[in-house]
Amino acid sequence: MSSTKIWTHKGTFLLAAVGSAVGLGNLWRFPYLAGENGGGAFILIYAVTIMMVGIPILIAETLLGRAGRRSPIMGMKYLTESHGTSKGWRAIGWMGAAAAFIILSFYSVIAGWAIHYTGLLFSGSLDGASADAIGDSFGDLLASPGLLLTYHTLFIAASGLIVGLGIHKGIESGLRWMMPALFLILLIVLGYGVMVGDAGAALSFLFTFNFDDLSLEGWLQAMGQSFFTLSLGMGAIMAYGAYMSSETSLTKTAISIAVVDTLIALMAGVAIFALVFGSGMEAAQGPGLMFVTLPIAFAELPGGSILGGVFFVLVIGAAITSSISLIEPVAAFIVERFGLSRPVAVGLMVSACWLLGLATVFSFNIWAEGTISHQLFGRSPFDVLEFITNVLMPLGGLLIALFAGWALSREEVVKEMSTHAGWFEVWQFLVRFIAPTAVAFVFLRTMPQVEGYVAPAIGAVIIIGAFTAGRTFMVRR
């Protein structure tokens, strides 16, 4: 068994997992998806999928991390050897690490936009600006590779510094003060939105269940958001689970993570839509909701510049807590596999991510059209990277559910979960059948959008994964 370090406090895994889950997905993606898909109906589907799919896979991924006590890659190597399963299951670790690496490369660039808007709002540069001027400022930001590169560098360097300090001095200490501070800031922004915005309209919008406004695509987006918001399938939860105390309840912790993550998303939604409706704007603003619509709202409301700056500090902090969880799976593998010190391993990983991030930086300006990426895929380099992660994460989550549900014995799962047999039966049914089916449905929905020969290749991967699952079931002791 590995001598992997354990979190100093039992509650740290909860902080770490919530920090990983709470990020741009809660503060940016969740509100604009709800805005585009009828509010309450979208949230209802999202909540049901969290319970039926998100929590069972979250338990499964944490369980694999704690059982392996290693980085995701080395942990899956240990688990396949100790359980006599096919070596093909080691792909779970590699896919998670690859997804984390690629996501961090473009996540850092997008998080850099928040740095830009923090400066604009605190400086008062947007005071009195027209909606067109604020919209143009976002376009100017994307058209400036120098600015994007500067923010990208600052953000990824800050994230790397925290992880480089170590499990206890860096990640654990940072999360212990960052997470409460971020929650406090969110409460301040929510209070501001209630006082100066239209909280009644926001609450009515978010909690009125009009399924006529929810298309099939909206259902799938709600299901997909419930999966992606918990940081599943990218190695972070497995890496953090390796440091989790054996006495900590997996079930209670997973439910707590899902509840807190959903609560924060709803609080952000109320705050954002109160400001949007209070400024007389529409909810369905799409991806521009945070970086165009909200700055317009802040510019029109009393004290908006200061509170707007505070809000984007929240966005930066939430993004950092997510980014450090993206660094950890790969950095931990480098330390274990090559015996390098943690600062060197983190430096190598962050430097490589920074280089890959240049593809995203240039996707919005000098590589916007005419590149080989457009010629081969009809997409920008950023779109291609995002698409790859949209394949790796759900496929990894699907395989995690299958491996935990079929390969692990009843005795070890009950022991790890510290639960009664009744809940084990429910969980096992969900991870064996319901969760994989739901994740595969969301995943396969993207297939018609894939160009030519790529779709059959992805289909082949799914078939191979299913075959491997069958082999695991047959050879399981």
N, C-alpha and C positions, 0 to 999 in steps of 0.2 A: 504494500500500500504506500502511496506517495506521502511525503511529509508536508503536503500543502498546508499553508497557514489557514487558520480559521478566523472569522470575524471576531473582534474583541467582544462585541455585544451581540446578543441574539437578535435584537431588532435591526441590526445594520443591514442584513440581507433585505429586509423590507424596504429600508431607505434606498438601498442600491438598486433594487428592482423597480421601485417606483420612480427613482431618478432616471433609470434607463427608459422606462415606459413614457414618462412625462417629458414631452419635448415639442417639436414643431407639429407633430401629429395631433396633439391635444389643442395647442393654441392657434394653429393655422389650418391644418387639414380638416379636423373634425368640424369646426364652425362653418367652413365654407361648403363642405359636403352636406351638412344639415340644412344650410341655406338653400342649396340647389335642389334638395330632395324632400321638401315638405315638412321640415322640422321634426315634430313629435313622432311621426310615423317612422322616420329614419332612425330616431333614437331608440324606439321600441325594438326594432329589428336588431339594432346594434347591441342593446342590452341582453336580449335573448341569446344572441350568438356568443356574447361574452361568457354567459353561463354554460352553454352547451358545448362550446368549442374552445374558447380562449382559456378558461380556467382549467379544464382537463389537460390541454397541451402544456400550459404553464406548469402544472404539477409534474407532468411527464418530463419536461426539459430540466426542471430543477432536480428531479429525482435522478436523472442520468448524470447531472453534474455532481451531485453529492455522492452518488455511488462510485463514480470514477475518481473523484478527488484530484483531477488533473485538468489541464486545458482541454477544450472541446476535442481537439484533434487527438491528443494523447489519451484522453479519457475514453473516447470511443474505441481506440485501439485496445485499451485495457479491457473494456466491457465485452468486446467481441471475442477476445481470447478467453476471458474468464467464463463466458457463457456458451462457448463452443458454436458461435454463429458465423455466418459468412463474413469474410473480410469486406465485402461490398458495403456493409453497414458503416464502415469507417468514413464513408462519404458524408455522413451527417456532420461530422466534425469539420471536414474540409469545406463543405458547402456553407456552413455557418461562418467560418473564418473568412471565406471569400466574400460572402454577403456583407459582413461587417466592414471589411477593408474597402469595398467599392462604395458602400453607403457613406462611410466617413468622408471619402474623397469629394462627394458632391454635397453632403450635408454641411460640411464646413463652409462651402461657398455660399449656400443659402442662408446659413446662420450669420454669415458676414453681412448680409443685407440688414439684419437687425442692428448691427453695430453702426451702420450708416445712418439709420433712422433715429437711433438713440442720440447721435450727435446733432442731427437736424432739429429734433424736437427740443432738446435741452437748450440749444443755442437760439431758439426762437426763429429759425430760418423759415419755418412754414407758417408763422403767424400772419393771418390775413391773406394767405395765398389762395388763389382760386383752385377749383377742382381740376381744371385743365393743367394748371401749373404743377400741382402735386403729382398728377398722373405723368406729366412729362419728366418730372424729377426721377421717377422710377425708371423710365426709359433711358434717361441719361446715365443712371447708375449701371444698368446692364450694358450700355454701349461703351463703358470705360473699363477696359481690361486691367488698367493700372490700379484703379480703386478696388475692383473685385479681388485682385491678387493680394493687395495689402490686407484687406479684411480676412481673406482666406488664410493668410499666413499668421495673422494675429490670433485668430480663433483656434486653429489647429495646434499652434505652439502652446497656447494656454492649456488646452486639453491635455497635450502630451506632458506638460510640466507636472500636472496633478498626478497622472498615472505613473510617471517616472519616479515620483517620491516614494512609491511603494503601496502595498495593500492597506497598511494601517496609517502611516503618516500622510499618504496622498489621498487615495480614494475614500477611505473610511472617515478621516478627519474632514475632508472637503465636504462630503455628503452630510455630515453631522450638523454643519452650520448652513450649508447651501439650501437644503431641502426646507427646513423651517423658514428661512428667509424668503424663499420663493413663494411659499404658501402665504406668508404675511403680505408680500407685495400683491399677490393675487387678490387677497381680501381687500386691500386698499383700492385696487383698480375696480373691483366689484362694487365696493361702496360708492366710489366716484360715479360709476355707471348708473347705479340706482338713484343717486341724488340729482344728477344733471341730465341723464338720458331718459329713455322711456322703458323702464323695467317691466311695466305691465304688458306692453306689446311684445317684449322679448320673451317673457314667461308664457304668454299665450301662444306665441309662435313655436316655442320649443316643446311645449307640452300639450298641444292640440293634435290629436292623432287623425290626420286626414290622409287615408291611404290612396285616395284618388290622385294625390300629388306624387306618389311614390311609384316610379316605373320599375321594371325588372332590373334595369341597370342600377337604379337606386338601391334596390334590395341587395344586389351583389356588392355595391360599394359599402353598404352598411356592414355586411358580413366581412368584407375585406378589411375595413377599418378596425373592426373588433379584433382581428387577428394581428394586424400590423401594430396597433397601439400598444400591445403588451410586449413588444420587442421579441416576438417568438421567431425561431428559425434562423437567427443570425449569431448564435453562439454566446451572446451576452448573458442570458439567463443561466445557461449551462456553466459558463465561466464563474459567475457569481455564486451559483449553487455549490461549486466545488469548495467554497470557503464557508459554507453554511454549517452551523452546529448540528450535530446529529440529534440533539434534543428538541430542536425547533420543529414545530408542526408544519408539514408541507401544505396540508389542506387549508388550515387557518391562515397561513401566510399568503397563499395564492389568492384566496378569497379577499383578503385585506388589500392586496395589491390591486386587484381588479376593481374593488369598490373605490379606493382612493383615486386610482387613475380615472375612472368614470366620473367621480365627483369633481375632480379638477377640470376635466373636459367640459362638464355641464356649467361649472362656475365661470369658466372662460367664455363659454357660449352666451350665458346671460349677460356678462359684462360687455362683450363685443356687440351683441345685437341690441342691447339697451342704448349703446352709443350710436350705433348705425341708425336705429329707428328714431332716436332722439334728434338726429341730424336730418331726418326726412329722407333717408336713402333706403333702397330696397335690400332685402336679405340675400338674394341670389346674385352675388357679386363674383363668384368663382374664386380661383386662386389669388386674385388681386385683393381679396377681402382684407388681409392684414397689411399689405405693403402699399396699397393705394387707398382703399376705402377708409380704413381706420385713421390714417394720418389726416385725411380730409375731415373726418368727424372730430378728431382732437383739435384741429385748427379752428373749428367753428364753435367749440364749447369753451366755457369759462375755465381758465386754468388748465386748458387742454395741453399746452406745450409741456408743462412740468409732468403732469400725469401721463402724457403720452411717452415721455422719456422714461418714466418709471416702468411703464408697461413693457417697453422694449428691453429694459434691463432684465425684466422677468423672462422675456423670450430668450435672451442671451444665456441667462443662467440655466434655464430649462434645457437649452440646446447643449450646454457644456455637460450637464449631468448625463445626457444621452450619449454624447460623443465619447466620454471616458469609458462607457460600457462597450463602445465599438472598438476601442483600442485594446482593451484587456484580452479578448480571446486570442488575437494574433500575437501580442506581446508576450503573453504567458507561454504560448507554444514555442516562441523563439528562445525564451529563457530555459525551458525544459529540454528542448531538442538540441540546442547548440551550446548550452552552458554559459551564455552571455549574461552580464549583469542586467538588471531591470532597466536602468537608464539607457544603456546602449541598445537593448532590444526595443524599447519604446521609441528611441531616436530613429532607429532604422525603419520601424513601421510607420511612424508619422512622416518621415521624409518621403517614403515611397507613396504614401497617401497624398501628400502635398503635390508631388509630381503628377499623379493621376488626376488630381483636382484641377490641373491646368486645362484638361480637356473640357471640364464644365465651365471654367472661367471663359474660355474662348468660344464656347458654344453659343453664347449670347451676343457675340460681336464678330470677331474676325473669322470665326469658323461657322458663322450662322448658316451659310449656304455654300454649296459647291465642293464640300469635302468628300473624301472617300466614304465616310460614314453615311452621308446623304445618298451617295451613288449606290451603296450596297443595301442599305436598309430603309432609305427614305426618311431617316431620322437624324437629328443632331447627335454629336457624341454624348451629350448629357442624357438625351432620351434613350440612347442605346444602353448606357450604364444603368439608368433607372429601370429599364426593361429587364436587364439581366438580374437585378436584385428582386424584381417582381416575380421572377421565375425561381430563383434560389431560395427565397424565404418561405413561400408556401410549400414548395417541394420538400425543403428541409423539415418544416413543421409536420408535414404529412408522414415523413419517414420516422420522425421522433415519436409520433403517436403510435405508429405501427410497431416500432422496436420496443417501446416501453410496454405496449399492450400485449404483445405476443412473446417477446423474448425473455422478459424478466419473470421470475417465478412469483407465484402468489405470496409465498412466505416473505420474500425480501421486500416486495412492494408494501405489504401490510406493515412490516417492520419499519420501513422508511417513512411511510405515511403516518404511522402511529394512530391508526384509525380502526374502526370496527369493520367486520366483514361486509356489512350491508353497504356502506359507502364505497368499499373497494369494488363490489360488484357493479355499482352504478358507474364509477369511474372507468373501470375496465371496459364496460360496454360502450361508453362514450369515446374512449381513445381507440378502441378497436374498429368501430363502425361509424358512429355519428361524426366525430371530428374529422377523420380522413375524408369522408364523403363530402362534407361541407367545404373543406379546404380545397379538395380536388375540383369541386364545382366552381368555386371562385377562380381557381387557377386556370381551368380549361376554358373559362369564359373569355380569356385573353387570346386563345388560340386563333380564332378567325382574323384577329388583327395582326398576326405575325406574317411576315413576308415569306412566300414560296417554300423553300426547302427547310426553313427553320422549324416550322410546325411539325412535320413528321419526325424531326430529330428529337424535339421535346416529347412528343408522344411516345417515342421509343424509350426515352429515359423513364417515363412513368410506367411503361410495361415492364421494364427491367426491375424497377423498384417493387412492383407488385409481385413479380416472380421471386425476387429476393426475400420478400416478406413471407411467401409460402415456404421457401426453403428454411427460413429461420424457425417457423412454426414446427416443421418436421424434425429438425435436428435439436430442438430445445430439450434440455434435460428436465 
